[in-house]
């Protein structure tokens, strides 16, 4: 009886090894862009000239038989597509590989007849890829109209799927790996500057009372984008426009060989203490933000408008400007809804102006310290104001 049990264990182990080492796997990724231009994609064949996915097919044993399936689908309620629609679905025939092989969308489309593996020397792998399904333009006029008008993929939720089937022989091929990625495509909405500043004609209203102002803007959804800012002085009587001033000598970045100051993924930025020329009271400045957007056609620059502001000395002002600046930063820190609930019209603290009696974690701080704290990214849990 012990011998029979031992034989069963050995057989079971052998079958398990055949399952694990007799199948291929995927190693790679899908690439994500902010904009997908349709000039890079042929929905009739699935062919494209930019990378959307790139995977290596590998196995612990060779030769091995494999088959690849790919599908891209769309969900877009804004276009009336409330259930997933197949944009393109492709499938290869069963083909034999003798070494690792690279597979990306640029060599996986109908009409491709061969691939080259990473063997030494490389082997030519015959392959046949057929189109199973592609979108019918006549059924989705809104989608096609948007594509033709913008030249880009329509806004929506796109899901890309790859399935790999493999086996040690033609007769034991089964699903051995799969990868999928869902990407939300949204048309860039542009960069909207918020504060400080406004138009050149309104500098009397666009005043800041600090030489280290906090710049705020809204750039919408922009994944994997690069962000930049620049600030320059507007010289009255010398510059004829804010655009001319922006292209002239800059205060930020300090190095005039650099046209822009690179930022992280932020939408607020405080004028720095270092690597920038100090701002001066009584002078007018212009600022602008630029975003580099990754698209299937390469990086594209998107520019904001140019805002103008004037730096005024608070000690020469007759209005409680430092208090207004603190209120403004407080509103930004806790959010407009929470701020209105506490300090807005009809609230118990409507018209409140801060005093020098400020406690932080039971320690007294001054307004300048609080302004420095509020200018950074923080999470405010609660605020209490004593009469």
C-alpha positions, 0 to 999 in steps of 0.5 A: 500500500505504501508503494502504491501511494508513492507512485500516485504522488510521483504521477501527480508531481509529474502532471503538475510540472507539465502544467507549470513549465508547459505554458507561456507567459506575458511580461510587458505593459500597456502605454497610456497617453493623454490624447490618442490621434486617429491618424496613428490607428487603422481600425480596419486592420488594427495597425498603428505606428505608435506603441499601445502595448508591448509584451514579451512572450516567454516560456520555461521550455521550448518549443511551445505552441501559442495563440494571441487574442486582442480586443479594444472596447469603448464605453462612452455615456456622453456619446450615448454608448452605455454598454461596451462596444468593440472597436477592434478584435484580433486573433492569431492562428496557433504558431510555434515559437522556439525562443522568447518573442516580442509582441506589440501592436505595431506587429500585431495586425491583420496582414502581418505574416511573420514575427522574429524571435530572440533566438541565437540566431533569430528565427522567423515565426510564420503567423496569421492574424485575422480580424474577428470584429471591428466597429461598424461606422454606420451604427455609431455616427456620433462617435465617428463624427467626433473622431473626424472632427477632432482627429482623436479618440472620442472621450470615454472609457477604453479597455484593452485586453490581451489573452495568451493561449499556449501548450506543449503540443497543438492538442493541449493549448489553453489560456495561460496568461491575460492582461488588461488595462482600462484608460479614461480618455478625456479631451484636455480642457486647457489650463485656467489660471486662478490667482494671483492677477488678471488682465493688464488693465486691472492691476489696481485690483490684482494686487498681492502684498507679499514678495512670495505669492502663491500661484494657483491654476486648474489644468483639469485631468492630464495624466503623465503630463509635464508642468512648467511655470515662468514669471517675468517683470512687466516694465511700464513704458518699455513693454507694449504687451504682456506677451512681450514682457513674458518673452523678455528677461525672466525672474523665474527661472533665474537662469536666462538660458532656461525659459521655464521652471519645471514643476511636479504634478501640482496646480499650486506653487509658491514663489521660491526663496532660491533660484529665482530673482526676488520680486520687488514692491511696486512692480508689475509681473506677468506669469504663465503655465505650460503643460507638455501633454503625451499624445500618440503624435508625441509631446504637445505644448499647451499654454495658459493665458498670461496673468498680470499682478502688482506687488504692493508693500503691506505697510503702506496700505490702508486696508487690512490686506494681510488679513485678506491674504490669509482668508484667501489662503484659508479658503484654498486650504479647506476648500470652497464648500467648507469655507462657505459653510464656516465663513460664508454668507449667513454663517455664524462667522460671516465677515470674520477677520483674523487677529494675531491670536492664532493657536496651532496645536495649543501653541501661539503662532503669528499670521506669517507662520500660518500663511507659510503653512497654508501655502503648502499642501496640507489636510485641515481636519478642523478649525475653531474660532473663539470670539 
